[in-house]
Amino acid sequence: MTPNNPHPKPPRLLPITDADLPAVCQFYHQHLNPRIPVENWINAFSYHGRNHPPNHGFMLTDSQTVVGAFGAIYSDQWINGRWEPFCNHTSWVVHQAYRPWSRDLLEALLQQDHWHATSFTTNPHVANICRKHQFSQLNNRVEVFFNTPHPFSTTPVTQNPSAFKKRLNPYIYQDYITHHHLPGVECILLGHPQRCALVVYKKKTWKKLPAAILLHCSDWEVFSRHRHPFGSFLLLHHGILTTHVHTFQLPTPLTGTLSYRDTQPRLFLSRGTVKPHQLSFLYSEITALNLPL
């Protein structure tokens, strides 16, 4: 039976295992985004936190052929002095003839109810479905501040690899180790030795000018206190003129900023112990596949 059969038999719903990744990622390459190589898809689902994930999402199969998949990137993230389990939903694709069973994939992911769930690159239709399953839409504003020179600042700002291990909490240092080598990812150590933050960003273009958009900050209070030396470092060392931060990531508002609307729905389902400002774009397809943000 082929996916074009107008009346297919019900497909099998199965977890995506390591052995299934080549076939599932080939399916994504063919039916979602052929510009992303299969190997990149596999790497995206193969990177995770300290523990091996229970699966890589769920798939629909017909006679051992993949006809649908809903991927997941799992991680344990260090928040408020404890590990919090996350499941980032990504890449929900089903052949047209098998669409009646699409929601089985979402239900399978949601039945794993001890995970906080994020969905950062969903389309508006899928976002509406997720809202009906108790997902909340995150604040869609992005704050922008201009990077200006602060040549006499005494705040340490560095990208020296040896400094990260010396000064970061070992749990936060693991985020650095996992991400610093990924394409498009830049890591900065900000603040004094007694209290510093890992800041992760990627470059973008805004108003035809070089900009940085933050993926993660391990301590937003440190960032708020030292954002001007941070911006000065980006300007003087990398020629980056503006810094962009998603409003939902900020525990307290920044002052002296502009803002614009993020048109991409960003969704979150908490299991009760994590707030939106504690979320990160690490351990997601945005970081793993170097997608625009």
Protein Blocks (a to p, Z undefined) as FASTA:
>chain_A
ZZklmbbcddddddddfklmmmmmmmmmmmmommbcfklmmmmmmgccfbdcfbecjadd
eehiafbdcddddddddeehiacdddddehiaddfklmmmmmmmmmmmmmmmmbccddfk
bcfklmmmmmmnopacddfbdcdddddddfkbcbdcdfbfklmmmmgcfklmmmmmmmmm
pghiacddedjfklccddddddddeehiacdddfbdfblklmmmmmmmmmmmmmmmnopa
bdcddfklpmbacehiacdddfbdcddddehiacfklgcfehifklmnopaZZ
